[in-house]
Amino acid sequence: MIKNLNILMLVLAMISVLSLTAQQDAQYTQWMFNKLSLNPGYAVSSDHACGSALHRSQWVGLEGAPVSQSLNIRVPFTGKNVGVGLSINHDKIGPTNSWTVSGIYAYRFDFGNNRHLGVGLQGTVRSYRVNYTETLTIQSGDGSIPTTNETRTIPNFGAGLYYYTPKFFIGLSAPHLLQGDLSFFNDGSNNTDFSREETHAFLMAGAVFDLNDVLKLKPSLLFKYVKDAPFDADLHASLIFYDTFWAGLTYRLGGIANSPGESLDIVLQLQLSRAIRLGFAYDFTLSKVRDYSDGTFEVVLDYCLNPGNDRLTNPRFF
C-alpha cells in the first residue's frame, strides 16, 4: 500500500512539474556554487581555473524520485579576458535519464575598480532516454507506449550575462534557447506541443556586507522563469564567520498549489583552504510530498587552482 502511495505521489509530482509548470532543468539548492550550469557568462569570473562537483538526491525515500549530478570546469585566459568552460549535468527521474553536455565560451569586459561583465555563449547536446521497461501500462498491449528503451539526442545553445565586483554580482541567462522535440513519435508529425524542451530564464543576484571584523552577511536570490509556469524563486541569506564557515537558510517559492512554498533549506559551507570549499544542504519539503519522503540533500565540492600560499587572505565569495 505504501509503495503504491509513493508511486502515486511521484506521478502527481512529475505531472505538476513537467506538464503544468513545464520546468525540465534540474534545480540546485546550492546554485550559488554551481552558476556555470545556469549562466555561461560566469566562465570568466575567476583568474584561476576552477572546478565543482555537486550531487543532489531529491525526496529521499520516494521511489523514482529525482537524482541529479553536476560537474563544471572553467578555465580563464586572463591576458585575453577570455574564459572557456565545460558543464556536464545528469538528471534521472523515474524511467527518464538525461545527460547534458555544454561547451562554453565567454569574454570579459573590464570597467575599472574591479568591475567586470562576462558575456557567455554555450553549445549544448542533450541525450534524453526513457526506459519504458520500467513502466506499467494501465491497459496491457497499449501500442501507443513503446516497450523498449528510447533515446533522443537534442542540440541547443544558450547565452548569459554576468556582472560582478568583489562585493556584488548580478546575472541574466537562458541556457537553452531552442525548444527541442522530446517525444518519441516517428510518424513525421510535429509533436513539440506534446513534449518539448522549454526555454528557461534565470535572474540571479547577490552581495556581501561586512557586519564586523568576524562576521559577514551574504544575501542572494535566484528567479526562474518558464513560459506557462508558476512564479519560482530561491531567497537565500548566509552568515560567514572568519571568512571560513558559512551557515545559511533558503526559502524556495513554488511547489504544489496551495502549499506555503516548495522548501525551507539549510546550507552549510566550509572553506577548507584557499582553494577548496565543501558544502552541504538539506531541504525540508513544505508541500504534501513531505508525507512520503525524507527531504532532499546536496553535497558540493569546489576547487580552484590558486598559486601562492594557502592563507585565506582573499576568499572567493562568488
C-alpha positions in Angstrom: 0.0 0.0 0.0 2.8 2.4 1.0 4.6 1.6 -2.3 1.5 2.4 -4.3 1.1 5.7 -2.5 4.7 6.6 -3.2 4.3 5.8 -6.9 1.1 7.8 -7.0 2.7 10.8 -5.3 5.6 10.7 -7.7 3.3 10.6 -10.7 1.4 13.6 -9.4 4.6 15.5 -8.8 6.0 14.7 -12.2 2.8 15.8 -13.8 2.8 19.1 -11.9 6.5 19.7 -12.8 6.6 18.5 -16.5 3.1 19.1 -17.8 1.8 22.1 -15.8 4.8 24.1 -15.0 6.9 22.9 -18.0 10.1 23.1 -15.9 12.6 20.4 -17.0 16.0 21.6 -15.8 17.2 20.2 -12.5 17.2 22.7 -9.6 20.0 23.0 -7.1 19.8 24.5 -3.6 23.5 25.4 -3.7 23.1 27.1 -7.1 25.3 30.0 -5.9 28.2 27.5 -6.1 27.0 25.9 -9.3 26.5 29.0 -11.5 28.2 27.7 -14.6 25.2 25.3 -15.1 22.9 28.3 -15.2 25.0 31.1 -16.8 27.8 30.8 -19.3 28.9 34.3 -18.6 30.2 33.0 -15.3 33.1 31.3 -17.1 35.3 34.4 -16.7 34.5 35.2 -13.1 37.9 33.9 -11.8 41.5 34.5 -12.7 42.3 30.8 -11.9 40.9 27.5 -13.3 38.2 26.2 -11.1 36.0 23.1 -10.9 33.0 22.0 -8.9 31.1 18.7 -8.5 27.6 18.5 -7.0 25.3 15.7 -6.1 21.6 16.1 -5.3 19.1 13.5 -4.1 15.6 14.9 -4.0 12.7 13.5 -1.9 14.8 10.7 -0.4 12.7 7.5 0.2 10.3 8.2 -2.6 10.6 5.6 -5.4 11.8 7.0 -8.7 12.5 10.5 -7.2 14.9 12.9 -9.0 18.6 12.4 -8.6 21.0 14.9 -10.2 24.7 15.4 -10.6 26.6 18.4 -12.0 30.3 18.8 -13.0 31.6 22.2 -14.0 35.1 23.3 -15.1 36.1 26.8 -16.2 39.5 28.0 -17.4 40.3 31.7 -17.9 42.9 33.2 -20.3 43.4 36.3 -18.2 45.7 38.2 -20.6 43.0 37.9 -23.3 39.9 38.3 -21.0 38.6 35.0 -22.3 37.3 32.0 -20.5 36.2 28.6 -21.6 34.1 26.1 -19.7 32.6 22.6 -19.7 29.4 21.8 -17.9 28.1 18.2 -17.6 24.7 17.6 -15.9 22.9 14.4 -15.2 19.3 14.1 -14.2 17.3 10.9 -13.5 13.6 10.9 -12.7 11.8 7.5 -12.6 12.3 5.9 -16.0 13.8 9.0 -17.6 17.6 9.6 -17.8 19.1 12.8 -19.2 22.8 13.8 -19.8 23.5 17.3 -20.9 27.0 18.4 -22.0 27.7 22.1 -22.7 30.8 23.8 -24.2 31.2 27.4 -23.1 33.0 30.5 -24.4 32.9 33.8 -22.5 34.5 37.2 -22.9 35.1 39.7 -20.0 34.7 43.4 -20.3 36.6 45.4 -17.6 35.3 48.7 -16.3 37.9 49.6 -13.7 37.7 49.5 -9.9 37.3 45.7 -10.0 34.0 45.9 -12.0 33.6 43.3 -14.7 31.0 41.9 -17.2 31.2 38.4 -18.5 29.3 37.7 -21.8 29.0 34.0 -22.5 27.7 31.6 -25.2 27.3 27.9 -25.0 26.5 25.0 -27.3 24.7 22.0 -25.7 23.9 18.4 -26.6 21.4 16.5 -24.5 20.9 12.8 -24.5 17.4 12.1 -23.3 16.4 8.5 -22.6 13.2 6.8 -21.4 13.4 3.2 -20.2 9.8 2.0 -20.9 10.6 -1.4 -19.5 10.4 0.2 -16.0 6.8 1.5 -16.6 3.5 -0.2 -16.1 0.6 0.4 -18.5 -2.9 0.6 -17.3 -4.1 -1.4 -20.4 -1.9 -4.3 -21.4 -0.7 -4.2 -25.0 -1.2 -0.4 -25.4 0.5 0.1 -28.8 1.0 3.9 -28.2 3.6 3.2 -25.5 7.0 1.8 -26.5 8.2 -1.4 -24.8 11.9 -0.8 -25.1 14.4 2.0 -24.3 14.0 5.1 -26.4 16.7 7.8 -26.8 16.8 11.2 -28.4 19.8 13.5 -28.9 18.9 17.2 -28.9 21.3 20.1 -29.8 20.7 23.5 -28.3 22.5 26.7 -27.4 22.3 29.4 -24.7 23.7 32.8 -23.6 24.3 34.7 -20.4 25.5 38.0 -18.9 27.3 38.0 -15.5 28.3 41.3 -13.9 30.4 41.2 -10.7 32.6 43.1 -8.3 34.3 41.8 -5.1 31.1 42.6 -3.2 28.2 42.2 -5.6 27.0 40.1 -8.6 24.0 40.0 -10.9 23.4 37.7 -13.9 20.8 37.1 -16.5 20.8 33.9 -18.7 18.9 31.5 -20.8 21.0 28.2 -21.0 18.7 26.6 -23.6 17.0 28.8 -26.2 15.6 26.3 -28.6 12.5 24.2 -28.0 13.7 20.7 -28.9 11.3 17.8 -29.5 11.4 15.3 -26.6 8.7 13.0 -28.0 9.5 9.6 -29.5 6.9 9.5 -32.3 8.3 8.7 -35.7 5.3 9.4 -37.8 6.7 12.7 -39.2 4.2 14.9 -37.5 5.0 17.9 -35.3 4.9 16.7 -31.7 6.6 19.6 -29.9 3.2 20.7 -28.4 3.1 17.3 -26.7 6.6 17.1 -25.3 9.4 19.6 -25.8 12.3 21.4 -24.1 11.1 24.8 -22.8 13.2 27.9 -22.6 14.4 28.6 -19.1 15.5 32.1 -18.0 17.4 32.8 -14.8 18.0 36.1 -13.0 20.5 35.9 -10.1 22.0 38.4 -7.8 23.9 38.6 -4.5 26.1 40.8 -2.3 28.4 40.6 0.7 28.2 43.0 3.7 30.7 43.4 6.5 28.9 43.3 9.8 32.1 43.4 11.9 35.7 42.0 11.8 34.4 38.5 12.3 31.0 38.3 10.6 29.7 38.9 7.1 26.2 38.7 5.6 25.7 37.3 2.1 22.2 37.5 0.7 21.4 36.1 -2.7 18.4 35.4 -4.9 17.5 33.4 -7.9 14.4 34.0 -10.0 13.4 31.2 -12.5 11.1 31.8 -15.5 9.5 29.3 -17.8 6.5 30.1 -20.0 3.2 29.0 -18.5 4.9 28.0 -15.2 4.1 29.5 -11.8 6.5 32.0 -10.3 9.5 30.4 -8.8 12.4 31.8 -6.7 15.1 31.0 -4.2 15.7 33.6 -1.5 18.9 32.9 0.5 21.0 34.5 3.2 24.2 33.2 4.8 26.3 34.4 7.7 30.1 34.0 7.1 32.3 33.5 10.2 36.0 34.4 9.9 35.8 34.0 6.1 35.8 30.3 6.7 32.4 28.9 7.9 29.1 29.7 6.1 25.7 29.0 7.6 22.6 30.0 5.7 18.9 29.5 5.0 17.0 29.4 1.7 13.2 29.8 1.2 12.1 28.3 -2.1 8.8 29.6 -3.5 6.7 27.5 -5.8 5.7 23.9 -5.2 2.3 22.3 -5.4 -0.7 24.6 -5.5 -1.9 25.9 -2.1 1.4 24.9 -0.3 3.3 27.6 1.7 6.2 27.1 -0.7 8.4 24.3 -2.0 11.0 24.0 0.7 13.0 25.6 3.5 16.7 24.7 3.1 19.7 24.7 5.4 23.0 25.4 3.6 26.4 24.9 5.3 29.8 25.7 3.7 33.3 25.2 4.9 36.3 26.9 3.3 38.9 24.1 3.9 41.7 26.1 2.3 42.1 29.0 -0.1 41.5 26.6 -2.9 38.9 24.1 -1.6 35.3 24.6 -0.4 32.9 21.9 0.8 29.2 22.4 1.0 26.1 20.6 2.3 22.4 21.4 2.0 19.2 19.8 3.3 15.8 20.8 2.1 12.7 20.5 4.3 9.8 19.9 1.9 6.8 22.2 2.6 4.3 20.6 0.2 2.4 17.3 0.8 5.3 15.4 -0.7 6.9 15.6 2.7 4.5 12.9 4.0 6.1 10.4 1.6 9.8 11.4 1.6 12.6 12.2 4.0 13.6 15.5 2.4 16.4 16.4 0.0 20.1 16.6 0.4 23.0 18.0 -1.6 26.8 18.0 -1.3 29.2 20.1 -3.4 33.0 20.3 -3.7 34.6 23.4 -5.2 38.3 23.6 -6.1 40.3 26.4 -7.7 44.0 26.2 -8.8 45.4 29.1 -6.8 49.2 29.6 -6.9 50.8 31.1 -3.8 50.4 30.4 -0.1 47.3 28.8 1.4 46.2 31.7 3.6 42.6 32.9 3.4 43.6 36.5 2.6 41.2 36.7 -0.4 38.3 34.2 -0.1 36.0 33.7 -3.1 32.5 34.9 -2.1 31.1 34.5 -5.6 
